[in-house]
Amino acid sequence: MVWVFVQEANGAADPVALELLTKARTLGSVTALYLGEANDSVFAQLGDYGAANVIHLTGAGNSLPAAATASAIAALATEHNPALILFGSTYIGRDVAGRLSVRLDRPVVSNAVDVALEDGSALITNEIFGGTKIIKTAITASSPALVIARPKAFAAEPGGGGAPHVTEAGLPDVGHAGSATITDRHTETASGPKLEEAEIVVSGGRGLGSAEKYELVESLAAKLRAATGATRAIVDAGWVPYAKQVGQTGKTVKPKIYIACGISGAMQHLVGMKDSDTIIAINKDPEAPIFDVADLGIVGDVHNVVPKLIEAL
Ligand SMILES: Cc1cc2nc3c(=O)[nH]c(=O)nc-3n(C[C@H](O)[C@H](O)[C@H](O)COP(=O)(O)OP(=O)(O)OC[C@H]3O[C@@H](n4cnc5c(N)ncnc54)[C@H](O)[C@@H]3O)c2cc1C
């Protein structure tokens, strides 16, 4: 029995949860733990992606839900003893998994890129050192195994499952631990395709030289109908918002084409984009590590190369 934590995002299941459900249905019978306001079409989608059962966690209201959610899941897990509980690497997923680890006294393995069940034990695959080394971790503690998976580790594919059986579980009162409330939500307005879903991503790094020159990345992206991304260096410098950051502490992307402009290729950036189908790098330093992962490389100044590309397009 495999459980998948599913949080609501904009009135639907968070996309990473659909990736997890797709994987989970290859491991056994799947129950989705759904946190949010749901309706029949959301439940039908969870069924389509593999959930035979849904436990709808209700009553979060405006409170920050992780403490109460972990408490509810701990009680349910003690009663039903699933082999594995999968979380996506989102803020709330990580928050709930960490708290659950303490409540159940079980280890949690994060950043998983794959997971298997062998003789009832979870075997987790992680990539370290920028994906140059693969490690496998077997959880020998008693079930449930708690695993947080990276976004895009699995491709989300509907499996044609029917409507799931839905039950409700109210979130308990956890006192002060659950007393923080959400007062406002802010969504960055962005035009063009979403970074995590775009088929082409053009990203810029410190090699652009200044915040104003990020416009080169935006113009190239507009020509290609691409999303724009960035390194942490230029996010920290305040050139672009955090929502654009690709890498270990930003977003993971897997587009068909990733164009890196003035990016050195630090390991923490590579883990967020190295699985792109084709990587094109523009860097004036022929020794830049980005060329080690690039399929095509242009050694040159971004201020010369990118305008020429824009003109040609
Ligand atoms: C815990 C931790 C987490 C991190 N998480 C992330 C993360 O999520 N994402 C991330 O990106 N980084 C992350 N970092 C930071 C990371 O280590 C690097 O510092 C960062 O990726 C470097 O960004 P950059 O390539 O823009 O800058 P730099 O490393 O300064 O590289 C700039 C590149 O531009 C080239 N260049 C300079 N001028 C030009 C020009 N005119 N034309 C062409 N090329 C030029 C240079 O040759 C150089 O290769 C993290 C670091 C830590 C410690």
The ligand as a Tripos MOL2 file, in Angstrom:
@<TRIPOS>MOLECULE
LIG
   53    58     1     0     0
SMALL
NO_CHARGES

@<TRIPOS>ATOM
      1 C1         23.5430   25.6710   -1.0240 C.3       1 LIG1
      2 C2         23.6530   26.3300   -2.3680 C.ar      1 LIG1
      3 C3         22.5530   26.2700   -3.2060 C.ar      1 LIG1
      4 C4         22.6350   26.8730   -4.4700 C.ar      1 LIG1
      5 N1         21.5510   26.7950   -5.3010 N.ar      1 LIG1
      6 C5         21.6590   27.2860   -6.5520 C.ar      1 LIG1
      7 C6         20.5600   27.1670   -7.4660 C.ar      1 LIG1
      8 O1         19.4780   26.6700   -7.1550 O.2       1 LIG1
      9 N2         20.7330   27.6520   -8.7150 N.ar      1 LIG1
     10 C7         21.9110   28.2540   -9.1230 C.ar      1 LIG1
     11 O2         21.9800   28.6790  -10.2810 O.2       1 LIG1
     12 N3         22.9350   28.3820   -8.2770 N.ar      1 LIG1
     13 C8         22.8210   27.9420   -6.9920 C.ar      1 LIG1
     14 N4         23.8630   28.1190   -6.1390 N.ar      1 LIG1
     15 C9         24.9850   28.9870   -6.5480 C.3       1 LIG1
     16 C10        25.9930   28.3150   -7.4550 C.3       1 LIG1
     17 O3         26.9600   27.6590   -6.6710 O.3       1 LIG1
     18 C11        26.7060   29.3600   -8.3460 C.3       1 LIG1
     19 O4         27.2950   30.3570   -7.5320 O.3       1 LIG1
     20 C12        25.8020   30.0560   -9.3530 C.3       1 LIG1
     21 O5         25.0570   29.0970  -10.0720 O.3       1 LIG1
     22 C13        26.6650   30.8570  -10.3190 C.3       1 LIG1
     23 O6         25.8440   31.6150  -11.1500 O.3       1 LIG1
     24 P1         26.3720   32.1570  -12.5400 P.3       1 LIG1
     25 O7         26.7220   31.0030  -13.4270 O.co2     1 LIG1
     26 O8         25.3540   33.1290  -13.0310 O.co2     1 LIG1
     27 O9         27.6460   33.0200  -12.1420 O.3       1 LIG1
     28 P2         29.1870   32.7380  -12.2710 P.3       1 LIG1
     29 O10        29.5770   31.4720  -11.6380 O.co2     1 LIG1
     30 O11        29.8600   33.9960  -11.8250 O.co2     1 LIG1
     31 O12        29.4480   32.5440  -13.8280 O.3       1 LIG1
     32 C14        29.3460   33.5350  -14.7840 C.3       1 LIG1
     33 C15        29.8040   32.9320  -16.1080 C.3       1 LIG1
     34 O13        29.6040   33.8880  -17.1210 O.3       1 LIG1
     35 C16        30.7190   33.8350  -17.9960 C.3       1 LIG1
     36 N5         30.8100   35.1500  -18.6030 N.ar      1 LIG1
     37 C17        31.2250   36.3260  -18.0280 C.ar      1 LIG1
     38 N6         31.0910   37.3450  -18.9010 N.ar      1 LIG1
     39 C18        30.5800   36.7980  -20.0410 C.ar      1 LIG1
     40 C19        30.2180   37.3480  -21.2990 C.ar      1 LIG1
     41 N7         30.3170   38.6490  -21.5470 N.pl3     1 LIG1
     42 N8         29.7530   36.4960  -22.2560 N.ar      1 LIG1
     43 C20        29.6490   35.1620  -22.0120 C.ar      1 LIG1
     44 N9         29.9700   34.6010  -20.8400 N.ar      1 LIG1
     45 C21        30.4310   35.4240  -19.8620 C.ar      1 LIG1
     46 C22        31.9090   33.4890  -17.1370 C.3       1 LIG1
     47 O14        32.9100   32.8650  -17.9320 O.3       1 LIG1
     48 C23        31.2840   32.5340  -16.1180 C.3       1 LIG1
     49 O15        31.4080   31.2050  -16.5660 O.3       1 LIG1
     50 C24        23.8130   27.5320   -4.8740 C.ar      1 LIG1
     51 C25        24.9150   27.5570   -4.0190 C.ar      1 LIG1
     52 C26        24.8290   26.9740   -2.7820 C.ar      1 LIG1
     53 C27        26.0380   27.0290   -1.8800 C.3       1 LIG1
@<TRIPOS>BOND
     1     1     2 1
     2     2     3 ar
     3     2    52 ar
     4     3     4 ar
     5     4     5 ar
     6     4    50 ar
     7     5     6 ar
     8     6     7 ar
     9     6    13 1
    10     7     8 2
    11     7     9 ar
    12     9    10 ar
    13    10    11 2
    14    10    12 ar
    15    12    13 ar
    16    13    14 ar
    17    14    15 1
    18    14    50 ar
    19    15    16 1
    20    16    17 1
    21    16    18 1
    22    18    19 1
    23    18    20 1
    24    20    21 1
    25    20    22 1
    26    22    23 1
    27    23    24 1
    28    24    25 2
    29    24    26 1
    30    24    27 1
    31    27    28 1
    32    28    29 2
    33    28    30 1
    34    28    31 1
    35    31    32 1
    36    32    33 1
    37    33    34 1
    38    33    48 1
    39    34    35 1
    40    35    36 1
    41    35    46 1
    42    36    37 ar
    43    36    45 ar
    44    37    38 ar
    45    38    39 ar
    46    39    40 ar
    47    39    45 ar
    48    40    41 1
    49    40    42 ar
    50    42    43 ar
    51    43    44 ar
    52    44    45 ar
    53    46    47 1
    54    46    48 1
    55    48    49 1
    56    50    51 ar
    57    51    52 ar
    58    52    53 1
@<TRIPOS>SUBSTRUCTURE
     1 LIG1         1 GROUP 0 **** ****
